[in-house]
Amino acid sequence: MDDTADGIARWRKVADEIRAMIGAAGAGGPDKLPVETELAARFGVNRHTVRRAIAALAAEGLLRPERGRGTFVERRPERIVYPVGARTRFTQNVSQNARQAAGRLIGSSRESADRHVAGRLQLAPGAALVRLESLNVADGVPLSVATSWFPAERFPRIVAAYAETGSITKALAAHGVEDYRRRSTRITAERVSHDDAEHLGCAADAIVIVSESANYDADGVPIQFSRSRFLADRVELVFDS
């Protein structure tokens, strides 16, 4: 049998058909695929083609083959709607989706500001910074990994405060910053890094939405520059007008 149809590999067409079949069934659809022989008959291909299609969908995280039991559909949780505006707060955004928010400290360091970060924080290059790495979760499911930089002189205990509270807002309040606003947000997309994939528990080739943002205190002084990586299939960013 020719391995292509209309210039497209047969296994890719079968994979697309299975993906469409799962999508059409929705959340209430079956959790397990029909056996390979039934799928082969349905799509008019051999079992080898079906196996290759299933392997490709398993690599995407859509299916989970289990030896001796069959192939199961991986039901992904509904994306969290995450508003982005002047007063973006992780805990508040997640709570609006009836989820329990939590932040976890996964790393920190003291470092000198490079030109990019120094410019965003209106500091001289080489200024002392505190770098904070965090993992943000909803109902225990990882949503994003973030790297945040703070002026070290003004926020000397920011890491300890965040580790204790799991909240950037509360950690800033511990340093006398009761309110702050976001002045800018820049969005890009990229393949997830190896380290971020481990923290997010996602496939090695998953797509993350990258958000670079700067926060300012009530006097208009920059206090935080962040680079957050949101897992694209778990979060939907919505920009406030």
N, C-alpha and C positions, 0 to 999 in steps of 0.2 A: 504494500500500500504506500502511495506517495505520502511523504511526511509533511507536505505543505498543501494548503488549500487557499487559492486566490493570493498566493505569495506570503501567507501567514502560516507559521508552523501549526500543525493540528493541535498539539498539546496546549499552545497558547489560546487557541479558539475554545478548546474544552475548558481551560482555566477561566476564561471570560464567561462562559456559559454557567459554570458552577458558581462563580462570584455573583452573577446576576440572579441565579436561582436562590442563593442565600439571601441576597438583598431584597428580593421580592417577597420572601417569606417573612422578613422582619423579625422583631424580637420574639414573636410567638411561634416562629418556625421550628422545625425539628432540630435537635441538638446533634444529630448523627447523620452522616451521608449514607445513601444507599450503597450496597456492596459494589465492588469494582465491575463485576460482570453486568450488573444492571445499568451502571453508568455508561459502560462501553456500548451496550445495546442502545441506550437512549441517544447517544451522540454519534453512533455509527463509526466507532473507532475500536482499536484493540486495547487490551488491558494495559499494555506498556505505555500507551499514550495517556490513559487515565492516570496511571501512577505518576507520570512526569508532571501532569497538570496539578495533581494533589501535592506533590513535593514543592512545586513553585508557590502554591497558595499557603502551604505550611511555612515556607520561608518568609512570607508576608505577615505571618501571625494570624491568618484567617482560619486555618484548619490545624488540627492536632491529631496526627495518626498515632494510634496505640496498637502495638503488636498483639495480635490475637483478639482484639476487641473491635477494631474498625477505625473509622475516621470521624472525629468530632469537630463541630463548629465552635470556634472560639468567640463567645459573645462579648463584644467590647462594651464597656460602660458608655453611657451617653456623654457626649462632650459637655464639659462645664462651660457655661457662658461667663466670660471674664471681662467685665467692663474696664476700659482704660480711659482715664480722664485726669483732671487736675488733682483729685483726691483718691487715687488708686490705693486700696488697702487689701492685701491678700486675704486676711481673715474675713473681712466683710464681704468680699466678692464670693468666696467659697460658701459662706453661710447663707447667702442669697439663693444658692442652689440646694439648700437643705442638706449640706454636707458639713462634716466636722473638719476644720482646718487645723493644721499643725506645721510648725517649722522646726527643722533639725539642723544643728550646726555640724558640718562635715569637714570643715577646715578653716584655718585662719593664718595670717602672717603679718609681719610688719615689712613694709617695702617703700621704696622711693617712687614718686610719681613720674611716669613717663609723660611725654608731651601731650598725648591724647587725653589721659585721665586728668592731668594737671589743668588742661584747658577747660574741661567740663566742670571742674571744681574751682576754677579761677584761682589756681595756686601756681607757684613757680615750679618748673620742672625740677625734680629731685626732692620736693617737699615730702615730709614723713606722712605715710598713710597707714591705715589699718585695712587689711583686705579680709573680707568675711565670705566664706563659701557656705551656702545653705541649700537644703533640700526641702521643697514645699509639697505637702501632701494633703489629700482630701479623703477622709474616711480610710486612711492608711494607704491610699493609692498615690504614688508619686506623680506630680503634675509638672514640676519645673525644678531646675537647678539654677541658682543665681550666684553671681559674683558681685559683691558690693565693696566700694571703696569709701572710706570716711577720713577726714582730716584727723591725724593722730593726736594733735594737740588739743583739739576740742572734744574728741570722743575716745579718751584713753581706755575706758572700760567697756566699750561697745560689744566686744566679743563675749565677755563674761555675762553682760546683761542679756544678750541674745540667747546664750546657752541656757540661761535660767528661765527666760520667758517664752522663747520660741517665736518672738514677735519683734520685727524691726521697729514698729511704732512704739512698743513699750520700751525697747532698748534706747531709742532716741529720747523718750520721755524721762528716762533715768538720768539723762544728761541735760535736762532742762528744756528740751524741744517738745513743746506740747502740741504743736500743729506744724504741718509742712504741706507743700504743694508741689506737684510735678509740673515742670516748665516745658519739657520736651520728651518725645518718645520716637525712636527710630526703629522700624521693623524690617528685618530681613529673614531669610530662611536658609538652612544648611543641613547637611548630613550630621547626625549626632556624633560626638566624639566618643572614643572608647570609654573614657572615664565616666562621661555623662550617661552613656548607655547602661553602665553597671549600676549607677545610682537610680536611674529611672526604670530599670528593669524592662528595657525594650530591645527590639531587634537592632543589630549592629548597623543597619542601613536606614534606620528610621529618620524621619524629617523632624527637625525642631524649628519652632518659630523663635527667632532671636529678637529680644527687645532691649534696646539701650535707652536708658532714661536717667534724668537728673532731677533731684528733689531739692527744694529750697525752703528755708525757714520763713517765718512771718516777716522778717526784715529783708527778705530777698537775697540772703546769703546761701550759696550752695552748701549742702551738708552731706549729700550722698550721690554717687554715680554708680549705676548698676547695669550689669549685662545678664539678663535672664534668658534661659533656654526652656521654652514650653514644648512639651511633646504634642505634636500637631494633631494626633488622633485622640487626644484627651481634653484639649482646651480649644475654645473658640473665642478669640479676642474681638471685642466689640468696642469701638471708639465712641465716647461721648461727644456730642456736638457742643 
